[in-house]
Amino acid sequence: MKRAAPFSGFEFLIAWRYLRAKRTEGGVSVMTLISLVGIALAVAALIIVLAVRSGFRTEFVDAILGANAHVTVYEREFDPQTGKFDYAIDRYEDLTNRIEAVAGVTRVAPLIRGQVMGSSYDLNHGIMVFGITLDKLKTIPNVANSERSLGNIEDFPDGVALGSGVAKALRLSIGDRIKLISPNGIRTAFGTSPRVKSYTVAYIFTAGHYNIDQTRLYLPFAEAQSFFNREGQADQIEVFVSDPESVDDMTSAIWEASGDTAVLETWRDYAGGFLRALAIEDNVMLVIMIVLILLSTMNIISGLIMLVKNKGRDIGILRTMGLTEGTVLRVFFLCGAGIGLIGTLLGVLFGVLFVANIDAIFSLVNYISGGEVWDPSIRGIYHLPSELRGVDVAKAMGISLSLSFIITIFPARRAARMNPVEALRNE
């Protein structure tokens, strides 16, 4: 007698019949439903977590790279007269030209950098000042192309450009005056007196990162040199490259162009700690979600064990009719795999819909809670980001289906090894 091929149509038919069977007919419809819901929720949760993870990293990196140098070059030269290291860059124009010649470098700008106290309307706020020229300021993406901005960046030479957080803290708008107070001012016989000077607010930007918007102010380069006593000098050279993710591969060439006294710092150096913490959190969340899916798939074992017990008589009859152990194993494997497949597809559908409407859902949560659930001062960005990637969806589906198929094998083998004589006798 010719044997049927594995996973023939009648095997699917029997498996489908068992899955649809009511409890009074020996089925496990309630357990099947519980398994479906559990797997669907677990898969949806995994997709949502992966999407938020991807979105959070992308948003954070874009905010950092859109307003900060990819590589910052300092000079560190020992002065034998004072016995101290001198960090000022005297020949900054020559250094700028040498770095610009490095392949892969897209923009180079000398900077003056210092911390001051900003004052307006009897309000005070700590500010990080960056001295830069107009043409270089216009090449900073998140500043020049800010989605929310006030004023005209072309007026920058006649004033200052500051973050929206600074403007809000000091109640400033375009045309208002901001007073900058630096403790390192004019040197006199009685010590160093603070330097105080007022500037007109010409441009207000939102860079997309809370800490940048809350602390940053740009001052015209020549004015910054005068304000911080850096005539003819620069504090650092900021470098932008074409591929920030591969910045480590370019540091050697930039250092060779900068000279032996140069010290380099990449964006990974000051943001690397956060990115590493984010990666660790991602791995922990992935393990938790896998455990959650595993617990959900355990319901498949319970359901199939009950199904095998209730269908003992049917198994005995099928075996006496000539069905092999392999056929019975495949029938019950299809039952469990079917539950896992349907639950996974429902989870993918729910997870994708949730991610696609995450802003509306979060707005609803904010409305119900009566406050701001998302605090940008803690998380650094202004909203919960999400980025749905096909590889993440495939990863969630792969994990769920793999666990479902593996879990299903054990009760299916039990059904296949059941003695048909004993099964009929017990009935």
Helices and strands as residue ranges (DSSP letters): H 9-20, G 23-25, H 29-65, E 71-75, E 77-79, E 84-86, H 92-100, E 105-120, E 123-132, H 134-137, H 141-144, E 149-151, G 153-158, E 160-163, H 164-169, E 177-188, E 191-205, H 210-215, E 216-220, H 221-227, E 236-241, G 244-249, H 251-258, E 262-266, H 267-310, H 312-320, H 325-356, H 358-369, H 376-379, H 390-416, H 420-426
